[in-house]
Amino acid sequence: MSDREAKYRDLFEKIYTDHYSKVKYFAMQYLNDEEDACNVAQEVFASFWVNIENVDFNKNILAYLLTAAKNKSLNILSRESYKNKYRSDVINDYYQTINQKLLKDNVTSNIFGKEIEVILQKAFEQMPQYVKETFVMCKLKGFKQREVAIILGISEKTVEQRMKRAMMVIRREFKDYLPFLFLFFKIGLYIYK
């Protein structure tokens, strides 16, 4: 064992034991894939070990590790193969997500739920694929606009414009239902003016 390994081994093991599960969980929030999250956590700690002599231990180590996990996760999301897989998953799952967000188990949603779902489906069909995809990622999957821009390889301004376009279509389709939706379903869609 080298002097370097002896000097930092116990410290590294403590940090690894204390923070591995947090780093993995954090990566899982971005990737939604346990295997990828494990890989990210392993890469973060491998990189940490390689650079351990340069680490300032007076600063927040967990913040350092989580930042590294976030960057590695976003890199994975931006890779073409993952991006294509994610796109198909988003489109295939959007009806399920809509049901979870909009159609809660109560009397009102049971009465009007099908009608609203049909109108929302019609609105989605009128959107170009790239606008629909951006809307689903931002509003139904919960990604921030900056994250969507990174994943899709476009600017934040383009994401903003696509969201405005999606909201115009939704507002047009739901013009007679908007007061009802805001009162009963609390869908949380922001109408751009």
Legacy VTK file of the C-alpha trace (Angstrom):
# vtk DataFile Version 3.0
C-alpha trace
ASCII
DATASET POLYDATA
POINTS 193 float
0.000 0.000 0.000
1.399 3.400 -0.998
1.711 6.315 1.388
-1.099 8.092 -0.480
-3.463 5.152 -0.087
-2.675 4.792 3.585
-3.153 8.494 4.225
-6.569 8.797 2.572
-8.055 5.287 2.739
-9.902 5.622 6.055
-11.178 9.084 5.161
-12.410 7.885 1.764
-14.129 4.830 3.284
-15.970 7.025 5.795
-17.121 9.460 3.114
-18.135 6.562 0.844
-20.088 4.859 3.649
-21.784 8.083 4.722
-22.709 9.404 1.264
-22.916 6.600 -1.314
-26.665 6.018 -0.893
-27.358 9.777 -1.042
-25.368 10.164 -4.259
-27.086 7.144 -5.816
-30.547 8.425 -4.811
-29.746 11.871 -6.192
-28.664 10.399 -9.536
-31.807 8.261 -9.564
-33.910 11.436 -9.470
-32.426 12.452 -12.820
-32.117 9.081 -14.518
-35.066 7.016 -13.260
-32.899 3.947 -13.779
-31.267 2.184 -10.830
-28.427 0.639 -12.819
-27.467 3.994 -14.350
-27.720 5.638 -10.919
-25.376 2.990 -9.436
-22.929 3.578 -12.279
-23.015 7.327 -11.703
-22.414 6.891 -7.976
-19.470 4.565 -8.666
-18.003 7.020 -11.191
-18.385 9.908 -8.755
-16.533 8.064 -5.998
-13.872 6.752 -8.386
-13.230 10.298 -9.560
-13.267 11.500 -5.951
-10.601 8.913 -5.056
-8.402 9.886 -7.997
-8.623 13.567 -7.039
-8.717 13.150 -3.255
-5.424 14.984 -2.744
-6.921 18.104 -4.349
-10.163 18.101 -2.360
-10.714 20.891 0.164
-12.117 19.023 3.163
-13.119 22.309 4.801
-15.914 22.631 2.234
-19.142 20.653 2.017
-18.099 17.255 0.619
-21.685 16.107 0.052
-22.404 19.176 -2.091
-19.264 18.401 -4.111
-20.370 14.780 -4.619
-23.946 15.719 -5.530
-22.752 18.292 -8.046
-20.563 15.648 -9.664
-23.513 13.216 -9.702
-25.767 15.816 -11.281
-23.227 16.599 -14.005
-22.640 12.915 -14.782
-26.403 12.268 -14.819
-27.030 15.134 -17.217
-24.242 13.838 -19.436
-25.943 10.452 -19.585
-29.277 12.074 -20.396
-27.727 14.037 -23.228
-26.231 10.997 -24.939
-28.054 10.116 -28.125
-28.970 6.547 -27.231
-30.494 7.486 -23.893
-32.224 10.489 -25.434
-33.943 8.294 -28.031
-35.000 5.759 -25.391
-36.304 8.537 -23.169
-38.294 10.152 -25.987
-40.172 6.958 -26.738
-40.821 6.365 -23.023
-42.210 9.886 -22.617
-44.643 9.549 -25.485
-45.730 6.030 -24.500
-46.333 7.045 -20.882
-47.968 10.437 -21.266
-51.541 9.142 -21.067
-50.764 7.385 -17.797
-49.144 10.511 -16.400
-52.101 12.644 -17.461
-54.437 10.293 -15.627
-52.311 10.466 -12.498
-52.083 14.256 -12.564
-55.546 15.198 -13.765
-57.993 12.466 -12.947
-58.016 11.960 -9.199
-60.361 9.475 -7.521
-63.301 11.698 -6.694
-66.837 12.127 -7.968
-66.088 15.171 -10.102
-63.242 13.527 -11.963
-65.297 10.383 -12.550
-68.055 12.447 -14.146
-65.922 14.750 -16.283
-62.622 12.882 -16.484
-63.207 11.116 -19.804
-64.348 14.287 -21.526
-61.325 16.223 -20.293
-58.991 13.404 -21.283
-60.434 13.437 -24.825
-59.985 17.210 -25.098
-56.423 16.993 -23.778
-55.646 14.172 -26.211
-57.001 16.329 -29.045
-54.760 19.193 -27.932
-51.730 16.871 -27.904
-52.563 15.617 -31.394
-52.540 19.197 -32.702
-49.054 19.864 -31.344
-45.971 19.128 -33.393
-43.992 16.215 -31.940
-41.160 18.418 -30.659
-43.611 20.764 -28.876
-45.497 17.836 -27.329
-42.248 16.261 -26.154
-41.052 19.511 -24.561
-44.409 20.039 -22.810
-44.495 16.491 -21.434
-40.957 16.773 -20.077
-41.562 20.179 -18.446
-45.078 19.855 -17.098
-45.800 16.172 -16.685
-42.360 14.741 -15.947
-41.232 17.707 -13.833
-37.967 18.612 -15.559
-36.776 22.203 -15.356
-36.543 24.078 -18.650
-32.758 24.194 -18.357
-32.625 20.398 -17.964
-34.939 19.902 -20.946
-32.673 22.143 -23.020
-29.646 20.019 -22.108
-31.431 16.717 -22.759
-32.781 17.807 -26.139
-29.658 19.729 -27.130
-31.514 23.033 -27.652
-31.420 26.460 -26.027
-33.504 27.420 -23.015
-35.144 30.094 -25.177
-36.275 27.381 -27.612
-37.757 25.396 -24.720
-39.595 28.532 -23.571
-40.977 29.164 -27.061
-42.146 25.555 -27.368
-43.901 25.788 -24.010
-45.676 28.978 -25.090
-46.797 27.238 -28.266
-48.061 24.195 -26.330
-49.945 26.400 -23.894
-51.600 28.294 -26.757
-52.947 24.993 -28.130
-54.118 23.832 -24.705
-55.699 27.194 -23.897
-57.561 27.139 -27.237
-58.874 23.594 -26.669
-59.853 24.182 -23.044
-61.203 27.731 -23.395
-64.644 26.670 -22.173
-63.233 24.457 -19.407
-60.441 26.542 -17.859
-62.423 27.862 -14.871
-63.648 24.337 -14.178
-60.151 22.859 -14.449
-58.579 25.362 -12.115
-61.288 24.874 -9.514
-61.572 21.098 -9.528
-58.420 19.557 -10.900
-55.684 21.980 -9.837
-53.621 20.885 -12.806
-50.968 23.513 -12.266
-50.571 24.414 -15.916
-49.327 27.945 -16.366
-51.124 29.818 -19.094
-48.768 32.122 -20.978
-50.278 35.367 -22.134
LINES 1 194
193 0 1 2 3 4 5 6 7 8 9 10 11 12 13 14 15 16 17 18 19 20 21 22 23 24 25 26 27 28 29 30 31 32 33 34 35 36 37 38 39 40 41 42 43 44 45 46 47 48 49 50 51 52 53 54 55 56 57 58 59 60 61 62 63 64 65 66 67 68 69 70 71 72 73 74 75 76 77 78 79 80 81 82 83 84 85 86 87 88 89 90 91 92 93 94 95 96 97 98 99 100 101 102 103 104 105 106 107 108 109 110 111 112 113 114 115 116 117 118 119 120 121 122 123 124 125 126 127 128 129 130 131 132 133 134 135 136 137 138 139 140 141 142 143 144 145 146 147 148 149 150 151 152 153 154 155 156 157 158 159 160 161 162 163 164 165 166 167 168 169 170 171 172 173 174 175 176 177 178 179 180 181 182 183 184 185 186 187 188 189 190 191 192
